[in-house]
Amino acid sequence: MKTSILRPHITGEAALRVCDAALAKARAEGHAVVVAVFDPSGVLVAFVAEQGSPRISHAVARDKAFTAAMTGMSSAAWKAIMDQMPQNEREIVLRAEGYVGTEGGLPIFEAGQLIGGVGVSGAATGGDDARCAEAGLAALGAKA
């Protein structure tokens, strides 16, 4: 009987490439953001906060990345699911720490396998956050 499984996860080097590319996109658009990358086991692999980024963005970027890494979907898609839940179920799910439903969190896949999630927070809008996260994925040759 097999008692364990190997689960692919993003490397530290790849996570830093995601952060660098997301930050470069944010800087080019005039935003000071925070970028976080989690692996699918819920481990924070990379985190960087641009000088001048909003303090609350530290927690929000982590939650966006965590949501994407845990669910395999964007944090915006998670919001759509939450919006469709009956109120009593939503209240239960909202008690789960680390999940957030808003734009800016994207799953990271390699060869069809979930290897992590990236979250960006601090830009002017959630859509701006999402574009920066997409730039991070592009650094790995991945798409949202």
Order of alpha helices (4+ residues) and beta strands (2+ residues): alpha-beta-beta-alpha-alpha-alpha-beta-beta-alpha
